[in-house]
Amino acid sequence: MVKLPVIERFRITCETSAADMGPLIAQLTRMGLTNVSFELVNEAQRYARNVKPDGVNGEDYARAWVKDHPTFRAIELVEHFRQNGRSDGVAYTSIRLLVEGKVIRKVGPGNYARTDVKQLAKPKKVSHGATVLRYAAKHPSFSSIEIKKHFDKIGRPRDSVSTTLFDLTKQKKIKQLGAGAYRLINGVEVGHG
């Protein structure tokens, strides 16, 4: 078998700006080059991370602030960023990143807490009956009018007084002395029930 001679060719690739593209193709053609091809290269510009002259990015800046603020409102962190020449957007982005990184958690609209901070249990709700018995412990003889005034004072519905007094009488915790007059029965424990 006859070996054919090798023909050497070169494909030259270079990059140029859009402004220089036309003159470059014209020059290559004048040099006698044929089959000149090109492709458009789009290069997306990227913004540098929001790093301040102190070299600390927004997330790390927020993380340092959160160490001294176990619970906070988002606007408090935003204000801290503003006062130190940082933008609102970076503050909110930092909050999102800290939530995603499980450094903080959202505890309500615009409210956050560090994840290492345990939430306090809500206080137990005290029943109307327990409220009346507590009052009766300090005032062994009382009237329904006094209880209604007490309920008004502490923000409880006064409409529930009659039913509550009836229930406590039925449970033998208080005794009705007459129309609207009551007294605590001895030996009744006053609890939070």
C-alpha positions as CSV (number, residue, x, y, z in Angstrom):
1,M,0.0,0.0,0.0
2,V,1.3,3.4,-1.0
3,K,1.7,5.9,1.8
4,L,0.2,9.3,0.9
5,P,2.2,12.4,1.9
6,V,0.9,14.3,5.0
7,I,-0.4,17.7,4.3
8,E,0.1,20.1,7.3
9,R,-2.4,22.7,8.0
10,F,-3.0,24.9,11.1
11,R,-6.2,26.2,12.6
12,I,-5.5,29.5,14.4
13,T,-7.8,30.6,17.1
14,C,-7.7,34.1,18.7
15,E,-10.0,36.4,20.6
16,T,-10.8,40.0,19.8
17,S,-13.3,42.6,20.8
18,A,-16.5,43.3,18.9
19,A,-15.0,46.6,17.7
20,D,-11.9,44.9,16.2
21,M,-13.8,42.0,14.6
22,G,-14.5,43.6,11.2
23,P,-11.0,44.9,10.6
24,L,-9.4,41.6,11.7
25,I,-11.5,39.5,9.3
26,A,-10.7,42.0,6.5
27,Q,-7.0,41.7,7.3
28,L,-7.1,37.9,7.3
29,T,-8.9,37.9,3.9
30,R,-6.3,40.3,2.4
31,M,-3.6,37.8,3.7
32,G,-5.2,35.1,1.5
33,L,-6.7,33.1,4.3
34,T,-9.9,31.3,3.4
35,N,-12.5,29.5,5.4
36,V,-12.3,32.2,8.2
37,S,-14.8,31.4,10.9
38,F,-15.7,32.8,14.3
39,E,-18.0,32.3,17.3
40,L,-19.5,34.8,19.6
41,V,-18.4,34.3,23.2
42,N,-20.7,35.7,25.8
43,E,-19.1,36.2,29.2
44,A,-21.4,37.1,32.0
45,Q,-19.9,39.6,34.3
46,R,-20.1,38.8,37.9
47,Y,-20.5,41.1,40.8
48,A,-17.8,40.8,43.5
49,R,-19.1,39.7,46.8
50,N,-20.2,42.5,48.9
51,V,-17.0,42.9,50.9
52,K,-16.4,46.1,52.7
53,P,-12.9,47.7,53.1
54,D,-12.7,45.9,56.5
55,G,-12.7,42.6,54.5
56,V,-15.9,41.2,56.1
57,N,-18.8,40.1,53.9
58,G,-22.4,40.8,54.9
59,E,-23.1,37.3,56.2
60,D,-20.1,37.2,58.5
61,Y,-20.9,40.8,59.6
62,A,-24.5,39.7,60.5
63,R,-23.2,36.6,62.2
64,A,-21.0,38.6,64.5
65,W,-23.9,40.9,65.4
66,V,-26.3,38.0,66.0
67,K,-23.9,36.7,68.7
68,D,-24.8,39.6,70.9
69,H,-28.5,39.5,70.0
70,P,-30.2,36.2,70.8
71,T,-33.5,37.4,69.5
72,F,-34.1,40.4,67.2
73,R,-36.4,42.0,64.6
74,A,-35.1,42.1,61.1
75,I,-35.3,45.9,61.0
76,E,-32.8,46.0,64.0
77,L,-30.2,44.2,61.9
78,V,-31.0,46.4,58.9
79,E,-30.5,49.5,61.0
80,H,-27.2,48.2,62.2
81,F,-26.1,47.6,58.6
82,R,-27.3,51.2,57.6
83,Q,-25.4,52.8,60.5
84,N,-22.2,51.1,59.3
85,G,-22.5,51.9,55.6
86,R,-24.0,48.6,54.4
87,S,-27.1,48.2,52.4
88,D,-30.6,47.0,53.4
89,G,-30.4,44.3,50.6
90,V,-27.2,42.8,52.0
91,A,-28.8,42.8,55.5
92,Y,-31.9,40.9,54.3
93,T,-29.7,38.5,52.2
94,S,-27.6,37.9,55.3
95,I,-30.7,37.0,57.3
96,R,-31.8,34.5,54.6
97,L,-28.3,32.9,54.5
98,L,-28.2,32.6,58.3
99,V,-31.6,31.0,58.3
100,E,-30.5,28.6,55.6
101,G,-27.3,27.9,57.6
102,K,-29.4,27.2,60.7
103,V,-27.7,29.9,62.7
104,I,-31.0,31.7,63.3
105,R,-34.7,30.7,62.8
106,K,-37.8,32.8,62.1
107,V,-40.1,32.9,65.1
108,G,-42.7,35.3,63.7
109,P,-43.2,37.9,61.1
110,G,-40.0,39.8,61.0
111,N,-38.7,38.2,64.2
112,Y,-35.8,35.9,64.5
113,A,-33.9,34.0,67.2
114,R,-30.6,32.2,67.3
115,T,-31.1,28.4,67.0
116,D,-29.2,27.9,70.3
117,V,-31.8,29.9,72.1
118,K,-34.6,27.8,73.6
119,Q,-38.1,29.2,73.3
120,L,-39.8,29.7,76.6
121,A,-43.0,27.7,77.1
122,K,-46.2,29.8,77.0
123,P,-47.6,30.3,80.5
124,K,-50.4,28.0,81.3
125,K,-53.9,29.5,80.9
126,V,-55.6,30.0,84.2
127,S,-59.3,29.0,84.2
128,H,-62.0,31.4,85.3
129,G,-62.7,29.1,88.2
130,A,-59.1,29.2,89.4
131,T,-59.2,33.0,89.1
132,V,-62.3,33.2,91.3
133,L,-60.7,30.8,93.9
134,R,-57.6,32.9,94.0
135,Y,-59.7,36.0,94.6
136,A,-61.7,34.1,97.2
137,A,-58.5,33.1,99.0
138,K,-57.8,36.8,99.8
139,H,-61.5,37.7,100.2
140,P,-63.3,34.7,101.8
141,S,-66.7,36.4,101.6
142,F,-67.3,38.1,98.2
143,S,-70.1,39.1,95.8
144,S,-70.6,38.4,92.1
145,I,-70.3,42.2,91.6
146,E,-66.8,42.1,93.1
147,I,-65.8,39.2,90.9
148,K,-67.1,41.0,87.8
149,K,-65.1,44.1,88.8
150,H,-62.1,41.9,89.3
151,F,-62.6,40.2,85.9
152,D,-62.9,43.7,84.3
153,K,-59.6,44.7,86.0
154,I,-57.6,41.7,84.8
155,G,-59.1,41.6,81.3
156,R,-61.4,38.6,81.6
157,P,-64.9,38.5,80.2
158,R,-67.4,39.5,82.9
159,D,-70.1,37.5,81.1
160,S,-68.5,34.3,82.3
161,V,-68.8,35.2,86.0
162,S,-72.3,33.8,86.6
163,T,-71.5,30.5,85.0
164,T,-68.2,30.2,86.8
165,L,-69.8,30.9,90.2
166,F,-72.6,28.3,89.4
167,D,-69.9,25.7,88.5
168,L,-67.9,26.4,91.7
169,T,-71.0,26.1,93.8
170,K,-71.9,22.8,92.2
171,Q,-68.3,21.5,92.8
172,K,-68.7,22.6,96.4
173,K,-65.7,24.9,96.3
174,I,-67.8,28.0,97.2
175,K,-71.1,28.4,99.0
176,Q,-73.9,30.8,98.0
177,L,-74.9,32.8,101.0
178,G,-77.7,34.7,99.4
179,A,-78.5,36.7,96.2
180,G,-75.0,37.4,94.7
181,A,-73.2,36.7,97.9
182,Y,-70.6,33.8,98.3
183,R,-67.9,32.5,100.5
184,L,-65.0,30.1,100.0
185,I,-65.6,26.7,101.6
186,N,-62.8,25.8,104.1
187,G,-60.2,23.3,102.9
188,V,-60.5,24.2,99.2
189,E,-57.1,24.3,97.5
190,V,-56.5,27.2,95.3
191,G,-54.5,26.1,92.3
192,H,-53.9,27.1,88.7
193,G,-56.5,24.7,87.2
